[in-house]
Amino acid sequence: MQLSRIPSILLIILLAASPVSAQTLPTFTIMTEDWEPYQFKEGPELRGITVDLVTEILKRTGSAQSRKDIQLLPWARAYRSISKTENTLLFSMIRTPERESLFRWVGPLFMDTTYLIGSKKQKIKITSPDDLRSYHIGTLVDDASEMFLTRLGLDQKQFMRNTNSQSNLRMLDRGRIDFIVAGWEAILSDAKATGLNPDDFEKAYTVDSSEVSIAFHKETPDWIIQKFQQALNNIKAEGLYDRIFEKYNLSKPVE
């Protein structure tokens, strides 16, 4: 081998061994939905636990993007976009077996327990999925709630599909549907936004408990997923994760 070729060969080897940190992140379309206290708009600014977490992750990965680049969109629109378009990410998405292969994942951001929520006025008692066969249940289009109900053996004809969780809560309050499927934190947020009293509603049945994560388009490269996951892991290890939850009066994040 000629000595003059050695520097070139060494350069190729060094480049091949370069860490993923040397690679440049693409500009993402970053989407979320209204889900207080995790992500919501306060005045002109997006706030919330997961907004703060994602903003910190972007900073730690060396991304040029920040909080101002996060779009607050209706869930169904955001879900369609991440399903079809590369360089998109959506948070916070419940990670279900049905969705596992449809996206790439970074998480968990937290665990979410989903309930059948009923009106105390109706006094409907549920002890098993078989008790649900004659009821109409409010769901969100393309939301995990529909997957959960399908797993329980319910017919889609029972679903009263909507694009807005607050509309579902109003319908439940007026007796137009029998139940909705939601986490309790979402009920508290929607009750506040609609002027309803959360004490008028109750958890009738536990439907599911799942990881909530950041979802990326399915063609996202491994090195990007690894980079984002490591940033989230470090945030948790350093205690910043707990402090962000405490900032929004949720002192005991569950993983």
C-alpha positions as CSV (number, residue, x, y, z in Angstrom):
1,M,0.0,0.0,0.0
2,Q,1.3,3.5,-0.9
3,L,1.9,5.7,2.2
4,S,0.3,8.6,0.4
5,R,-3.0,6.8,0.5
6,I,-3.0,6.2,4.2
7,P,-4.4,9.6,5.3
8,S,-7.4,9.2,2.9
9,I,-8.1,5.7,4.2
10,L,-8.0,7.0,7.8
11,L,-10.4,9.8,7.0
12,I,-12.9,7.3,5.5
13,I,-12.6,5.1,8.6
14,L,-13.1,8.1,11.0
15,L,-16.1,9.3,9.0
16,A,-17.7,5.9,9.2
17,A,-17.2,5.8,12.9
18,S,-18.6,9.2,13.5
19,P,-21.2,9.3,16.3
20,V,-24.8,10.1,15.4
21,S,-24.4,13.4,17.2
22,A,-22.5,14.7,14.1
23,Q,-25.5,14.2,11.9
24,T,-27.8,17.0,11.1
25,L,-31.4,16.8,12.1
26,P,-34.1,17.5,9.5
27,T,-36.6,20.3,10.1
28,F,-39.7,18.5,11.5
29,T,-43.3,19.3,11.3
30,I,-44.0,19.1,15.0
31,M,-47.7,18.6,16.0
32,T,-49.7,18.2,19.2
33,E,-53.3,18.5,20.3
34,D,-55.0,20.3,23.1
35,W,-54.8,18.1,26.2
36,E,-54.3,20.1,29.4
37,P,-52.1,19.9,31.5
38,Y,-49.9,18.1,29.0
39,Q,-50.2,20.5,26.1
40,F,-52.4,23.5,25.8
41,K,-52.4,27.1,24.7
42,E,-52.1,30.0,27.2
43,G,-52.3,33.3,25.5
44,P,-50.1,33.2,22.4
45,E,-47.8,30.5,23.9
46,L,-48.0,26.7,24.0
47,R,-47.5,25.3,27.5
48,G,-47.8,22.0,29.3
49,I,-45.8,19.1,30.6
50,T,-45.1,17.4,27.3
51,V,-44.6,20.8,25.5
52,D,-41.8,21.5,28.0
53,L,-40.4,18.0,27.7
54,V,-40.3,18.1,23.8
55,T,-38.8,21.6,23.9
56,E,-36.0,20.4,26.1
57,I,-35.5,17.4,24.0
58,L,-35.1,19.5,20.9
59,K,-32.6,21.7,22.7
60,R,-30.5,18.7,23.8
61,T,-30.5,17.1,20.4
62,G,-29.1,20.2,18.8
63,S,-32.2,20.9,16.8
64,A,-32.7,24.5,15.5
65,Q,-36.4,24.1,16.3
66,S,-38.1,25.2,19.5
67,R,-41.5,25.7,21.2
68,K,-42.5,28.2,18.6
69,D,-42.3,25.5,15.9
70,I,-44.9,23.3,17.6
71,Q,-48.4,23.4,16.0
72,L,-51.6,22.8,18.0
73,L,-53.9,20.9,15.6
74,P,-57.1,18.8,15.8
75,W,-56.1,15.2,16.5
76,A,-57.6,13.7,13.3
77,R,-55.7,16.2,11.1
78,A,-52.4,15.7,12.9
79,Y,-52.8,11.9,12.8
80,R,-53.4,11.9,9.1
81,S,-50.3,14.1,8.5
82,I,-47.9,11.9,10.5
83,S,-49.3,8.8,8.8
84,K,-48.5,10.2,5.3
85,T,-45.7,12.7,5.6
86,E,-42.0,12.1,6.3
87,N,-40.2,14.3,8.9
88,T,-43.2,14.7,11.1
89,L,-43.7,14.0,14.8
90,L,-46.8,14.0,16.9
91,F,-47.2,14.1,20.7
92,S,-48.7,12.9,22.9
93,M,-49.8,9.6,21.3
94,I,-51.0,6.6,23.3
95,R,-48.8,3.7,22.2
96,T,-51.0,0.7,21.4
97,P,-50.3,-2.7,19.8
98,E,-52.5,-1.6,16.8
99,R,-50.2,1.5,16.3
100,E,-46.9,-0.1,17.1
101,S,-45.7,-0.8,13.5
102,L,-47.4,2.4,12.1
103,F,-44.9,4.8,13.7
104,R,-41.5,5.1,15.4
105,W,-41.6,5.8,19.1
106,V,-39.7,7.8,21.7
107,G,-40.9,7.5,25.3
108,P,-42.7,7.0,27.5
109,L,-43.5,10.6,28.3
110,F,-46.0,9.2,31.0
111,M,-48.5,6.5,31.6
112,D,-52.2,7.3,31.0
113,T,-55.2,5.4,32.4
114,T,-58.3,5.6,30.3
115,Y,-61.8,5.3,31.7
116,L,-65.4,5.0,30.6
117,I,-66.7,8.3,32.0
118,G,-70.4,8.5,32.9
119,S,-72.8,11.1,34.3
120,K,-73.7,10.7,37.9
121,K,-77.2,11.7,37.0
122,Q,-77.7,8.6,34.9
123,K,-76.4,6.2,37.6
124,I,-75.3,3.5,35.1
125,K,-73.2,0.8,36.7
126,I,-70.7,-1.2,34.6
127,T,-69.1,-4.4,35.9
128,S,-67.9,-6.0,32.6
129,P,-67.8,-5.1,28.9
130,D,-71.0,-7.2,28.4
131,D,-72.8,-4.5,30.3
132,L,-72.0,-2.0,27.5
133,R,-73.8,-3.6,24.6
134,S,-76.8,-1.3,24.7
135,Y,-75.1,2.1,25.3
136,H,-73.8,4.8,23.0
137,I,-70.3,6.0,23.7
138,G,-68.6,9.2,22.6
139,T,-65.2,8.7,20.9
140,L,-62.7,10.9,19.0
141,V,-61.9,10.2,15.3
142,D,-58.7,8.2,15.0
143,D,-58.2,8.2,18.8
144,A,-57.0,5.3,20.8
145,S,-60.4,5.3,22.5
146,E,-62.0,3.6,19.5
147,M,-59.3,0.9,19.6
148,F,-59.9,0.2,23.3
149,L,-63.7,-0.2,22.7
150,T,-63.2,-2.5,19.7
151,R,-60.9,-4.7,21.9
152,L,-63.8,-4.9,24.4
153,G,-66.0,-6.3,21.6
154,L,-68.2,-3.3,21.1
155,D,-69.9,-2.6,17.8
156,Q,-68.7,0.5,16.0
157,K,-72.4,1.4,15.5
158,Q,-72.3,2.3,19.3
159,F,-69.7,4.9,18.7
160,M,-70.8,8.6,18.5
161,R,-67.7,9.9,16.7
162,N,-66.6,13.5,17.2
163,T,-63.5,15.5,16.5
164,N,-63.6,17.5,19.8
165,S,-63.5,16.1,23.3
166,Q,-65.3,19.1,24.8
167,S,-68.2,18.4,22.5
168,N,-68.3,14.8,23.8
169,L,-68.4,16.1,27.4
170,R,-71.3,18.4,26.6
171,M,-73.2,15.6,24.9
172,L,-72.7,13.4,28.0
173,D,-73.9,16.2,30.3
174,R,-77.0,16.6,28.2
175,G,-77.8,12.9,28.1
176,R,-77.2,12.5,24.4
177,I,-74.6,9.8,24.9
178,D,-74.2,7.4,27.8
179,F,-70.4,7.4,28.2
180,I,-67.2,8.9,26.9
181,V,-63.7,7.4,26.9
182,A,-61.0,9.6,28.4
183,G,-58.4,10.0,31.0
184,W,-59.5,11.8,34.2
185,E,-57.0,14.7,33.6
186,A,-58.7,15.3,30.3
187,I,-62.1,15.4,31.9
188,L,-60.9,18.0,34.4
189,S,-59.5,20.2,31.6
190,D,-62.6,19.9,29.4
191,A,-65.0,20.6,32.3
192,K,-63.0,23.8,33.0
193,A,-63.1,24.8,29.4
194,T,-66.9,24.2,29.0
195,G,-68.0,25.5,32.4
196,L,-69.2,22.1,33.5
197,N,-68.7,20.7,37.0
198,P,-66.3,17.7,37.0
199,D,-68.1,16.5,40.1
200,D,-71.1,15.7,37.9
201,F,-69.1,12.9,36.2
202,E,-67.6,9.7,37.4
203,K,-65.2,6.9,36.4
204,A,-67.5,4.0,35.5
205,Y,-65.0,1.5,34.2
206,T,-61.2,1.2,33.7
207,V,-60.6,0.6,30.0
208,D,-56.8,0.7,29.5
209,S,-53.5,1.9,30.9
210,S,-50.8,2.6,28.3
211,E,-47.6,4.4,27.6
212,V,-47.9,7.9,26.1
213,S,-45.0,8.7,23.8
214,I,-43.8,10.9,20.9
215,A,-44.7,9.3,17.6
216,F,-42.5,9.8,14.5
217,H,-43.3,9.0,10.8
218,K,-42.5,5.3,10.3
219,E,-39.6,6.1,7.9
220,T,-37.7,8.1,10.5
221,P,-34.1,6.8,10.7
222,D,-32.8,4.9,13.7
223,W,-30.2,7.5,14.6
224,I,-32.9,10.2,15.1
225,I,-35.0,7.9,17.3
226,Q,-31.9,7.0,19.3
227,K,-30.9,10.7,19.7
228,F,-34.3,11.8,20.9
229,Q,-34.7,8.8,23.2
230,Q,-31.3,9.4,24.8
231,A,-32.2,13.1,25.4
232,L,-35.5,12.0,27.2
233,N,-33.6,9.4,29.2
234,N,-31.1,12.0,30.4
235,I,-33.9,14.4,31.3
236,K,-35.4,11.7,33.5
237,A,-32.1,10.7,35.1
238,E,-31.2,14.3,36.0
239,G,-34.5,14.9,37.8
240,L,-35.7,17.6,35.4
241,Y,-38.6,15.3,34.4
242,D,-40.0,15.3,37.9
243,R,-39.6,19.1,38.2
244,I,-41.5,19.7,35.1
245,F,-44.4,17.6,36.4
246,E,-44.3,19.5,39.7
247,K,-44.4,22.8,37.8
248,Y,-47.9,21.8,36.6
249,N,-49.0,20.4,40.0
250,L,-48.6,16.8,39.1
251,S,-46.0,15.8,41.6
252,K,-45.8,12.0,41.0
253,P,-45.4,11.2,37.4
254,V,-46.0,7.5,36.7
255,E,-43.9,5.4,34.3
